[in-house]
Amino acid sequence: MSQAGAVRTDISHAADAINHAVPLDKELNGSLLCLLESGLISQSGKSYMLTPTGAATIDAARQRGNTVFAVWDALAELLATKGLGSNNSIKPTC
């Protein structure tokens, strides 16, 4: 997400680029709600952006790996320590 934020289409395209799968609306809604409730992102109109806490979490993940997939794995671990993550169902665990 840029400092200007990202709309749902941008987020969906990024997920497709990383996972080669477009998230279902139900998956995206649940994930965004989870991130909003945890304070990692904020919403302004139709745009979502990282909060300072979210940016710090991303920075911490980047320090653990130097490839997209290493950062992705580190981010998953960091989110798990916050009680966030996926249980491989439509509803993310929050």
C-alpha positions in Angstrom: 0.0 0.0 0.0 1.3 3.4 -0.9 1.1 6.4 1.5 -1.9 7.5 -0.6 -3.5 4.1 0.1 -4.8 1.3 -2.0 -8.3 0.5 -3.1 -9.8 -3.0 -3.0 -8.8 -3.7 -6.6 -5.2 -2.8 -5.9 -5.2 -5.1 -2.9 -6.8 -7.9 -4.9 -4.2 -7.5 -7.7 -1.3 -7.6 -5.2 -2.7 -10.8 -3.7 -3.0 -12.3 -7.1 0.6 -11.3 -7.9 1.9 -13.0 -4.7 -0.4 -16.0 -4.5 -1.5 -16.4 -8.1 -5.1 -16.4 -6.8 -7.6 -13.6 -6.6 -9.2 -13.5 -3.1 -13.0 -14.0 -2.9 -14.9 -10.9 -1.7 -15.7 -12.7 1.5 -12.0 -13.4 2.1 -11.0 -9.8 1.3 -13.7 -8.4 3.5 -12.7 -10.6 6.4 -9.0 -9.8 6.0 -9.5 -6.1 5.8 -11.9 -6.1 8.8 -9.3 -8.1 10.8 -6.5 -5.7 9.8 -8.7 -2.6 10.6 -9.7 -4.0 14.0 -6.1 -4.8 14.9 -5.0 -1.3 14.1 -2.6 -2.4 11.3 -4.5 -0.5 8.6 -6.9 2.4 8.5 -9.5 3.4 5.9 -10.3 6.7 4.4 -13.2 6.5 1.9 -12.4 3.6 -0.4 -8.7 3.6 0.3 -6.8 1.5 2.9 -3.4 2.5 4.2 -0.9 1.2 6.8 -1.0 2.7 10.2 2.3 3.4 12.0 1.9 0.0 13.7 1.2 -1.7 10.4 4.2 0.0 8.8 6.4 -1.1 11.8 5.2 -4.6 11.3 6.1 -4.6 7.6 9.5 -3.1 8.4 10.1 -5.8 11.0 9.2 -8.5 8.4 11.5 -6.9 5.8 14.4 -7.1 8.3 14.0 -10.8 8.5 14.1 -11.6 4.8 15.3 -10.1 1.5 13.0 -11.9 -0.9 9.2 -11.4 -1.3 8.6 -14.9 0.0 10.9 -14.6 2.9 9.2 -11.3 3.9 5.8 -13.0 3.4 6.8 -15.8 5.8 8.2 -13.4 8.3 5.0 -11.3 8.1 2.9 -14.4 8.7 4.9 -15.2 11.8 4.7 -11.6 13.1 0.9 -11.6 12.5 0.6 -14.9 14.3 2.2 -13.4 17.4 -0.6 -10.8 17.3 -3.2 -13.5 17.1 -3.8 -12.9 13.4 -3.5 -15.3 10.5 -5.3 -17.7 8.4 -6.9 -21.0 9.4 -7.3 -21.8 5.6 -11.0 -21.1 5.7 -13.0 -18.2 4.3 -12.9 -16.4 7.7 -9.5 -15.2 8.8 -8.6 -15.7 12.4 -8.6 -12.5 14.3 
